[in-house]
Amino acid sequence: MINAGIASHSQPLEQHSAGAAICGIGTAVPEHRFSQDDAARQLEQAFAEQPDAMRWMKRVLRQCGVKTRYTCEPRLLNSSDASDTYRFLPSTDVPPPNTEERMHIYKRESVPLALRAAREALEDANTAPDQITHLITVSCTGQFLPGLDAEVCWQLGLSPTVNRIPLTYLGCAAGLKAIGLAHDLCLGAQSAKILVVCVELCTLHIQPSSRREDLFAASFFGDGASACVVGAASSSGRKGSFRLGSGHSSLLPGTAKAMTWDVGNYGFKLYLSPDIPKLLGASLLSEICRLPGGDAPPELWAIHPGGRGIVDAIQAVCGLTDDQTRFSRNVLLQYGNLSSATILFVMHAMREELSLAGAGPKSGLALAFGPGLTAQLQTLTYVPPAYQSEVLEHGA
């Protein structure tokens, strides 16, 4: 177990001083909020003639670690309004939205949400839009051209020559992958200032189906956007920064079929194997051991809450305390799984608390997982604003 004897994999703060840091974070969710109880009530009507499916779904809704979620589509669970042109839930009366209709909603709703998160990140980082040299946009729940990257560039007022890098269809691991890429770009050019923007509208792909795999996928995903500004390690946000150390991604052997997502006639069809927590638990320690070691276990654990079972498995195999996993569990409880955007929600909540508590530098490890199965790892160190000012003043 990590906390019982395997050394830390966050490098000392001094070794991060010439690297990169997350100096601003922003998050955003749609206005439409619904609870698991709301979902259960609507599903009771949709599955009135399928009591076995309804009982199973209610149990999943209770046990998945989610209390509330957000959606960009107010008609998602609204089966009582006769004026609706379609429903997402199973119905013999009204056809479900096809993929074209869902992509139309994605195009309409994703850009404003992404812009809200991006503007918050820029303000938090004390960074003007024209200072951004690279834009990394991340999404796996929709597509259109010109894409999200171009829209963000135009509407945010970035330079038309900004280096745009879209990352698509890397799933829940993509947000942390983008942070790792931003880190590498900064190592190549200390003057680089990278804006990472993640937006996922997962609820658009709820399937009009009573199959257990479709119901499970519909039970804990939500919609949201997150963003961060990554720059030289000397950069400091208003509430401190996360200096970035070593990281890597790895395809775990024998797990390719555990998580799949195919484009269907009614949105994207997601399959999640119930064995995912066990598969991650079996391989995670060896992946962590590939990172450069330090002299103490990480204090902070930013775990992508892909589901309650995933957080449970990581807590068990790494020997973590409830306190070390509570940020991930709280994000899952309040927002559900937001795919690639989720990891920055976790880091945002973590930094907010550390800043309010006046905490000193703390080493950490961020983990996210996606199709493949892919494990994405990134070491980091929280640096409070006061400490950053001291470092700059003394040229350390």
N, C-alpha and C positions, 0 to 999 in steps of 0.2 A: 504494500500500500504506500502511496506517495507520502502521506503525512507520517508514516511509521518508519521511514528509513530511506526512501529514494530521494536523492538530493533535488533541490529546486532546479528549474530550468529557466528562471528569469535571471538574466545577467545583472551584475552590479550596475548601479545607476551611472557610475563613471563611464562604463563601457557603452552606454547608450548616448552619451553626450554628443557624439559626432553623427548620430543617426537621424531618425525621424520621430515625430510625435503627433498624436491626435490632439489638436489644440482647440477644437470646437465640435460640439455635437448638437444635432437637432432632431426632433421626432414630431410626427404628426399622425393623427388618425381621422377617419371620416366622422361626420356628425351623428351617424345612425348607430346607436349602441343597443345591443340586445343581450339578455342573460341566457344562461343555459335553461332556466325555467321557461323563458319565453319560447325558446326553441322546442322544448318538450311539449308545450301546449299546442303549438302549431303542428308538430309532427303527429300528435294524437289524432287530429282531424284528417291529416293526409293518409295515415295508416290505420284508419278506423276498421278496415276489414282485414288487417294483418296484425293481430295482437302479438304474435311471437316477435315480429320485427320491432314492434313498438316497445315491448318489454326490454329487448336487448339494447335498443337505442337509448332508452332512459337510463339503463345501467351504465352505459358508456359515457353519457353526458354527466352523470354524477361522479364518475371515477377518474376522469381524464385530467383533473387538476385545473380546470378552467371554470371561472365564474361568469365573466362577461367577455364580450367581443365587440368589434366594430365592423360595419359593412358599408361599402359605398353605394349599395343598391337597396333603397328603402322597401322595395317590393319583394325582397328576398324571402321573407317569411310571412308576408301579408297575404293570407288566403281568404280574407273576409271582404275585401274591396272588389265589388263586381266590375268596377271600371278598369281593373288591371287587364292589360293585353296579354300577359302571360304569367306563369308562376314557375318558380325554381323547384317546388316540391312536386312529387308524383301526383298526377291528376289525369282523369279520363276525359275531362271537359275542355281543358285549355292546354294547348301545346307548350312545351318548355322552350326557353330561348335557345336558338341555335348558336353555333360558334361565332358566326358573323355578328349577331346581335351582341353577344358578350364582348367581343373585341371592340365594338362601337362604344360600349360603356367603359371599357378599359381606357380607350383613347381619351374619352371625355373626362374621366375622373382621375386618372393617374398623374397627369401633369400638374394640376393645382395642388395635389397632395405632396408631390415631390418638391414643388417650389416652396411650400410652407416649411418643410423640414430643412431644405437647403438654406433658406434665408435665416432660419434660427441658428444653424451651424455657423454661417458666416458672421453673424452678429456675435455669437459666443466666442468666436476666434479672433474678433477685432480685425476681420479681413474684408476688404472691399472686393466686389466681383471682378474688377479689372486686374486684381492681383493673382487670380487663379490661372495657372499655367496648364493644368490637366483636369479633365472632367471624366470620372469613371461612373457610368450609370449601370445600375444592376436591376434586373427583373426577370422573372420566369413565368409570370402569369398573364402576359399579353405582349402584343407586338403591333407595330405600325411603322410606316415610313413616309416622310422623314420621321425619325424616331424620337424617343424620350430624350436622348442626348442633345439633339438639335433643338427641341422645344425648350429644354432647360437653358441651353446656351442663349437662345434668342430672348426668352422672357426674363431671365435673371440678369441680362446685360453683361454676359461674359464676352471676352474678346472673340471675334469671329475666327481667329486663328488658334484658339485654345485646342489643345490636343485631346480629342474626344475618343474615349475607349468604352464601348458598350460591352458589358458582360451579361450574357443571356443563358438561361436554362442550365445554371449550375445549382439551382435549388437553394436549400437552406444554408449551405456552406458559402454561398457567393458573397455575402456581405463581408465576412472575415477574409475571404479570398481577395476582395477588392482592397481591403486595408493592407494586406500583405503586399499586393502589387504597388500600392501607393508608397509603402515603405521602401520597396526596391527602387522606385523612380527617384525618391529623395536621395538614396545612396548614390545614384548616378549623377544627380545635380542638386546641390544643396540649396539652390535658388528656387527649386520647384515648389509649388504650392498646389496641392491636389484636393479637389472637391469630389467626395464620394457620395452618390445619391442612390438609395435603394427604395424601390416602391413595389409593393406586392398587393394585388387585389385577389386574394385567395378565394373569397366567398363567391366570386363570379363563376367558379367552376364546380359548385355543388351540383351533384347529378340527380336527376329525377328518377331515383332508383331505390329499391328496398333491399338491394344486395348488401351484405354485411360490410364488404370492403368499401363500398361507396358511402355507407352510413358512417363508418369509422372515420373516413377522410373528412366528412362533413362535420364532425363532432367538436373539433378544437382549433381549426384554422380561422384567422381573422384578417382584416385589411389594415394596412398602415404603411408609413414611409419613415425613413431615417436618413440622416446625412452626417458627414463629418468632414472636417478640414484637416489634412495631413501636411505638415511642413517640417522644416528643420527642427531638430530637438531643442534648439534655443527658443522656439516659439512657445508661447504660454497663453492658454485660454483664461477666461475670467474666473473659472472655478478649478483651475489646474489642468494638467494635461496627462495623457498616457504616453510615455515614451515607449517606442516599439523596439523589441529586440529580435531574436531569431524566430523563425517560423517555417512551416512547410505544410504541404498537403500530400495526402497519400490515398491511393485506391486500395481498399482493404480486400484481400484475396477471398474469393468464393462468396461474394456478397452482391454481385451485380443485379440479381433479380429481386433483392429485398425492397427496393424502392424504385418505382417506375412511374413515368408520366407520359401519356400518349394523347395526341390531339384527336378528339372525336367529333361527332356531329353536334354534340351538345356541350362544348367546352373541352377542357383538358381532363383526362381520366387518370386519377392518381391511385396508385396501389402502394400500400405500406404493409410490409410483413410484420406480424406480431413478434417476430424474432429479432427485430432491429436492436432493442436494448441489449439483448444477450450477445449479439454479434459485435456491437460496439464495445461492450465490456470485455470481450475476449481479446480484442486487439489494441485497446487504447493504451495500456501501460507500455507496450513496446514502442508505440508511436511517440509517447511522451519521452521515453528514454533516448530517442534519437536527437532530442534537442540538447544544446550545450548545457552542462550542469553548473550549479552554483553552490553556495554553502549553506542554504536553508530552504525549506519547503516554501512554495508560493503562499502568500497570505490571501490573495484575491483570486477567485475562480469565476470567470465570466463564461458560463456554460450556456450554449444555445438550448433553450427549453423546447426541443422538438416534440416533447410530450412528457407526461409525468414519469413514465417508465424509463425514458432515456436519462432524466436527471437522477432518478433512483439508482440506476445501474452505475452511473459515473460516480455518484456519491459512495456507493458500496465499494467499487473496485479501487478507488483512490483514497478511501478512508477519510472522507471529508465530513465536517460537522454540518449540522442543520444551518448554522449561521453562514457557512461558506457557500451554501446553495440557495439561500433565501432570495437573493436578487433574481435569480433565474426563475424560481418558483413563483415569486410575486408578479413578474412580467407575464408568465403563463396564465396566472390566475386572473389578471386584469385585462389582458389583451388577446390571449390565445397565442398560437404559433403564427407569426407574421412572415414566415419563410426567411428570405435573406435579410430583411429589415430588423429582425428580432435581436440580433447580437448587440446592435447599437442601443436598443432600448435597455438592455441589461447593463451595458457600460455607462449609459446616461444615468440610470438610477444609482448605480454604484458610486459614480463620481459625485452626484448630488449629495449623497450621505457623507462621503469622505470630506467634502468641502465644508458642509455644515458642522461636522464634528471637529474641524481643524486638524485633521489627521496629517501625519508626516508621510514621507515617501513609503510606498508599499509595493512589493513585487507581486506579480500576478501572471495568470495564464488564461488565455481565451481559447475556447473550443467550439467548433461548429461542425455540423455533419450534413451531408447531402447525398444525392444519387451516386451510385458507384459501387459500394458505399464509399463516400469520400470523407476522410477526417481532415479538418483544417485546424491547425494549431498556430498560436501566436503568443510569444512572451511579451510582457509589458511591465511597466512600472508607473504607478500613480505618483505624480509630482505636484505638490500643492503650489499655488501661486507665490507664496512667500519664499519657498525654497527656490523656485525658479528665479525669482528676482535676485536672491543671494548668489546663485550660480552665475548669473549674467554680470553682476556687479564685480565679482572676483575673477571672472573670466575662466571659471572651472569648466 
